[in-house]
Amino acid sequence: SCKESELNPKYLGALFKTKRFLDYVNEKANGGVRMDFKIEYMQDWHIPLPPVPIQNEIVEKIERQQQIIDGTEKIFSNIEHSFDIEHFQKISFGKCAIEFQNGLYKSADSYGDGTAIVRINDYKNRDVIRFTQSFEKLILDKKELKKYSLVIDDLLVNRVNSLEHVAKVAIVENVATPLVYESNMIRLRVNTSVLLPKYAFYVLSGIFVREQLKNKSKRAINQVSINQEDLKSVEIPLPALELQKQIIERLDRQMQALEGVRLLKSEAEKRIEDILAQVWGEVKKEQSYV
């Protein structure tokens, strides 16, 4: 607990979320499978301590940005990649997909200069996979590269995560160089004679399918999981290809409109980072906390 005449608890809470604190924990903690961060390490941690009125001002500015982030997340959570499905034929997804492939597991010592790998954090806030030089690299043999390589229009489904993020779907939009994906994802490829990849992306992202997957998911203490059989068994609405194209065009327009919302969230997150950077003295002191 805090001596609130000197330290605003929310100000301290904000400091706990900074990279500075996480780096300090990683530096001090020790142990094997279970890391140990001792109470004396916390007691020894040094923090910037401006006067309480300035702390309050910092907290207020962070909270305003957080309200923006919370508002945009609410918009995303309420988006239904759905449409009037009442009159469409329903079919199990396994009957119109041609491949289900779990991702690649590699130990930490496999990482280095080599093939780029998509990880969950690379797309947890996105719906589209675009190649970027920031992807981590690992060393693969030819057999692994052939088995796990991604191509345009591949679908990736997150098979292990929190209830909110499990079964999140992304579609591969471009591949500038060989690209693979990690073990907690499932790669899907569909039979394009009956199901368009972009339509499959929208259907799997929609409430109708997500509710089915939530009911099928297995729950452990801190995470939820689905498997290939769960995906194969979900029912999807399957109109004719021409109607699928029309639905894709309409939903693409809606998603373009959401890019502005994504930008708003990104800017608010960056603003919080800037505020906390000033707190740590990573900019000139004469600059205001903005």
NUZA-740139 format. One line per field, with one value per residue (C-alpha): residue number from 1; residue in one letter; x, y, z. Coordinates in pm, 1 decimal. Each point is the difference from the previous one (the first is absolute). Layout:
nr (NUM,...)
rest (A,...)
east (X,...)
north (Y,...)
up (Z,...)
//
This chain:
nr (1,2,3,4,5,6,7,8,9,10,11,12,13,14,15,16,17,18,19,20,21,22,23,24,25,26,27,28,29,30,31,32,33,34,35,36,37,38,39,40,41,42,43,44,45,46,47,48,49,50,51,52,53,54,55,56,57,58,59,60,61,62,63,64,65,66,67,68,69,70,71,72,73,74,75,76,77,78,79,80,81,82,83,84,85,86,87,88,89,90,91,92,93,94,95,96,97,98,99,100,101,102,103,104,105,106,107,108,109,110,111,112,113,114,115,116,117,118,119,120,121,122,123,124,125,126,127,128,129,130,131,132,133,134,135,136,137,138,139,140,141,142,143,144,145,146,147,148,149,150,151,152,153,154,155,156,157,158,159,160,161,162,163,164,165,166,167,168,169,170,171,172,173,174,175,176,177,178,179,180,181,182,183,184,185,186,187,188,189,190,191,192,193,194,195,196,197,198,199,200,201,202,203,204,205,206,207,208,209,210,211,212,213,214,215,216,217,218,219,220,221,222,223,224,225,226,227,228,229,230,231,232,233,234,235,236,237,238,239,240,241,242,243,244,245,246,247,248,249,250,251,252,253,254,255,256,257,258,259,260,261,262,263,264,265,266,267,268,269,270,271,272,273,274,275,276,277,278,279,280,281,282,283,284,285,286,287,288,289,290)
rest (S,C,K,E,S,E,L,N,P,K,Y,L,G,A,L,F,K,T,K,R,F,L,D,Y,V,N,E,K,A,N,G,G,V,R,M,D,F,K,I,E,Y,M,Q,D,W,H,I,P,L,P,P,V,P,I,Q,N,E,I,V,E,K,I,E,R,Q,Q,Q,I,I,D,G,T,E,K,I,F,S,N,I,E,H,S,F,D,I,E,H,F,Q,K,I,S,F,G,K,C,A,I,E,F,Q,N,G,L,Y,K,S,A,D,S,Y,G,D,G,T,A,I,V,R,I,N,D,Y,K,N,R,D,V,I,R,F,T,Q,S,F,E,K,L,I,L,D,K,K,E,L,K,K,Y,S,L,V,I,D,D,L,L,V,N,R,V,N,S,L,E,H,V,A,K,V,A,I,V,E,N,V,A,T,P,L,V,Y,E,S,N,M,I,R,L,R,V,N,T,S,V,L,L,P,K,Y,A,F,Y,V,L,S,G,I,F,V,R,E,Q,L,K,N,K,S,K,R,A,I,N,Q,V,S,I,N,Q,E,D,L,K,S,V,E,I,P,L,P,A,L,E,L,Q,K,Q,I,I,E,R,L,D,R,Q,M,Q,A,L,E,G,V,R,L,L,K,S,E,A,E,K,R,I,E,D,I,L,A,Q,V,W,G,E,V,K,K,E,Q,S,Y,V)
east (0.0,107.4,53.2,-243.9,125.7,313.8,-99.4,-317.2,-74.8,-115.3,327.6,190.4,-227.5,90.3,371.0,-51.4,-121.0,308.0,279.9,237.3,-169.4,-30.6,368.5,84.7,-202.9,169.1,339.6,-58.1,-224.0,167.5,-93.1,-78.9,-351.9,-142.7,168.2,47.6,-26.1,75.8,-163.5,335.0,34.4,-324.2,120.0,321.5,-171.0,46.0,-282.8,-34.0,-202.5,-131.2,-231.6,-344.7,-179.9,223.5,-59.9,-374.8,36.5,192.4,-263.6,-281.2,171.5,64.7,-361.1,-129.5,203.2,-109.4,-363.6,68.6,159.7,-287.7,-251.8,166.4,31.7,-372.0,-67.9,214.5,-156.4,-349.1,78.4,-172.1,159.8,-342.3,-296.4,-342.4,75.3,-352.5,-58.2,347.4,87.5,207.0,289.1,278.6,321.3,195.1,-190.1,121.0,355.0,281.9,270.7,37.1,359.5,125.4,296.4,366.8,154.6,360.3,215.3,158.7,340.6,-147.6,-47.1,251.5,51.4,-228.0,-370.0,-253.9,-267.1,-342.7,-75.8,-324.2,116.5,59.1,-370.2,-198.9,-125.0,-35.6,-200.3,252.8,349.8,235.4,367.9,222.1,371.5,-78.6,-102.9,233.7,223.4,86.2,207.4,-195.7,82.4,-160.8,-259.1,-123.4,-4.9,-213.4,-242.5,-60.4,40.9,-283.6,-143.6,-244.2,-359.0,106.8,-207.9,155.8,-206.4,128.6,-58.8,123.1,-62.4,-242.1,-371.8,-6.9,279.7,-23.4,-115.9,103.7,37.3,238.1,46.1,336.8,1.5,356.7,315.7,316.5,235.1,-38.0,-225.0,-112.1,-220.8,34.7,-149.8,-301.8,-155.6,-185.2,40.1,-312.1,-31.8,-340.1,-149.5,-33.5,-248.0,-262.6,144.8,194.2,286.6,-104.4,-358.4,127.8,198.1,-309.9,-214.0,254.1,35.2,-374.3,-217.2,-178.6,321.4,177.0,-286.5,23.1,375.3,-36.9,-238.6,245.4,310.0,192.5,82.4,304.0,92.7,133.5,-86.5,-252.6,73.9,-162.7,126.4,-34.2,-303.1,-180.6,58.4,-105.1,-328.5,-124.9,-282.7,37.3,-252.1,94.0,-168.3,98.3,340.2,-148.7,-183.9,317.7,175.9,-273.2,22.7,379.5,-29.7,-246.2,201.3,325.3,-153.3,-99.2,349.0,157.7,-210.4,135.1,359.0,-60.4,-107.9,313.4,212.7,-175.2,78.6,360.8,50.8,-147.0,233.9,295.0,-110.3,7.9,347.2,114.1,-146.7,178.6,321.8,-7.4,-57.1,319.6,193.6,40.9,-80.0,106.5,-128.2,-132.3,-248.3,-347.6,-178.1,-216.1)
north (0.0,357.9,296.2,203.8,335.6,-79.7,-262.1,-37.1,-377.4,41.0,173.1,-293.9,-240.6,176.4,-40.6,-373.5,-27.0,160.6,-184.4,142.1,-202.2,-317.7,22.4,43.4,-308.6,-205.0,117.4,-81.7,-305.7,-336.2,-361.6,-274.3,-67.5,224.2,340.1,154.6,379.3,73.8,270.3,167.8,51.8,195.6,199.6,87.7,114.2,372.7,198.9,361.2,184.8,339.6,189.0,-154.4,270.0,-91.0,-370.1,68.7,189.5,-289.3,-248.8,212.5,19.9,-372.4,-72.6,224.3,-196.1,-327.5,104.0,37.4,-345.9,-155.7,166.2,-127.0,-351.5,4.5,87.9,-290.3,-245.8,92.0,-30.5,-298.0,-130.2,-132.2,46.9,-144.6,-372.0,-124.4,-109.0,-136.0,-366.8,-106.0,-239.4,-123.8,190.1,-324.2,-81.6,312.5,27.4,-201.8,40.9,45.9,27.7,86.6,235.1,-48.2,-39.8,110.4,39.2,334.8,-109.2,-43.0,373.4,191.3,118.7,-202.9,-40.2,251.6,-135.0,144.8,-8.9,74.3,344.0,93.2,-5.2,-0.9,353.7,-54.8,-206.9,-5.5,-146.3,219.4,-83.9,232.0,1.5,7.1,-369.2,-219.7,-237.0,-364.5,-270.8,-270.4,-296.3,-40.7,-249.6,235.0,294.6,-190.1,-125.0,329.1,269.9,247.8,118.8,276.1,-73.3,-248.1,36.1,-13.5,-79.8,52.4,-333.1,87.9,325.6,179.2,-48.2,341.4,-75.0,-373.6,-82.5,343.8,-21.2,175.7,-25.2,20.1,296.8,-2.3,-206.7,177.3,-276.5,-351.8,25.1,-263.1,6.1,-112.2,-299.3,163.5,73.2,-219.4,69.5,-48.6,-33.2,-20.3,-157.0,311.4,-168.8,33.6,242.7,323.3,54.8,356.0,-110.2,-282.5,261.8,209.9,-301.2,-140.2,346.6,40.4,-50.5,-303.5,-207.4,149.8,-96.9,-358.3,-7.0,143.7,-283.9,-255.5,148.8,-171.5,213.2,-21.9,232.7,290.9,-81.2,-140.3,-224.4,-135.9,-263.9,-102.7,-218.6,293.7,208.0,-280.2,-50.2,361.4,82.4,292.4,168.9,-82.3,207.2,-23.0,137.8,310.0,89.8,-65.2,258.7,257.0,-60.1,37.8,334.1,133.6,-113.8,127.5,347.8,-25.3,-114.4,291.3,234.9,-171.1,83.1,348.6,-153.3,-215.3,309.1,180.0,-288.5,-19.9,371.9,-20.2,-289.1,198.9,303.3,-204.8,-125.7,361.0,115.1,-276.4,62.7,357.0,-129.6,-204.2,300.6,-141.3,344.9,348.3,101.4,332.3,-180.3,-22.2,-328.0,-13.7)
up (0.0,-57.5,227.2,-204.0,123.7,-202.0,-257.0,-207.7,-27.1,-361.7,-84.1,146.4,-189.2,-324.7,76.1,55.3,-360.6,-152.1,-175.8,261.9,273.2,-208.2,-91.3,368.6,91.1,-272.2,117.7,367.5,-12.4,6.0,1.3,-246.3,-122.4,269.7,29.3,344.4,46.7,364.3,209.7,61.6,-375.8,6.5,301.0,-182.5,-319.3,-65.2,-157.9,-116.0,264.1,-105.4,239.0,49.3,-208.7,-296.6,64.5,-6.4,-326.7,-155.4,116.9,-144.0,-338.7,-9.1,96.4,-280.4,-252.7,158.5,-43.9,-372.1,-10.2,194.8,-230.5,-315.9,144.5,76.1,-362.4,-119.5,244.1,-120.9,-369.1,-151.4,-314.6,-74.6,-227.8,-49.8,20.7,53.4,-358.1,-74.3,-7.9,303.6,-41.8,225.5,-62.7,-32.8,-320.9,-180.6,135.3,-149.2,265.3,375.8,118.5,349.8,10.5,63.1,343.1,36.2,308.5,82.4,-128.7,-349.3,-44.7,-208.8,-356.5,-221.3,-77.1,134.3,237.1,82.7,371.1,184.7,109.4,-363.7,-76.9,323.1,-75.5,-373.1,-244.0,-282.9,-19.5,-198.5,-17.6,201.8,68.9,374.1,0.9,201.1,-193.7,55.6,-163.1,-185.8,-215.3,-344.3,123.1,272.0,-237.2,-251.6,264.6,183.7,-267.4,-43.1,-329.6,-85.7,114.7,267.0,317.0,346.7,308.0,353.7,175.2,353.4,184.5,229.6,-62.0,-168.3,-245.8,-62.9,-354.4,-126.4,-376.4,-236.9,-375.7,-172.7,-235.5,-125.9,33.7,-111.3,114.7,148.1,304.9,253.4,311.1,361.1,177.7,165.6,-338.4,-247.4,-371.7,-211.6,-375.0,-165.6,-309.0,-215.9,-232.9,275.9,256.5,-53.8,249.4,85.8,55.9,224.5,193.3,61.9,90.2,247.4,156.1,43.1,304.3,-148.9,-15.6,301.6,228.2,-125.5,63.3,349.5,83.2,-135.6,166.1,279.5,302.3,223.5,284.7,-203.1,-358.5,-243.1,-295.7,-313.3,-241.7,-362.0,66.5,161.3,-313.1,-232.8,183.3,10.7,-235.8,-238.9,-231.8,-359.1,-274.1,-367.0,-101.4,-163.5,318.1,201.0,-220.7,68.7,375.4,-12.4,-181.5,256.2,300.7,-152.5,-14.3,366.5,98.8,-184.1,210.1,312.6,-91.0,138.0,330.4,5.8,-58.5,286.0,234.9,-117.4,53.9,352.1,86.7,-134.3,200.8,321.7,-89.1,-55.2,330.8,189.1,-192.0,130.4,351.9,-28.4,-128.0,-348.0,-143.8,104.0,341.8,-125.7,-223.8,145.6,78.8,-313.4)
//
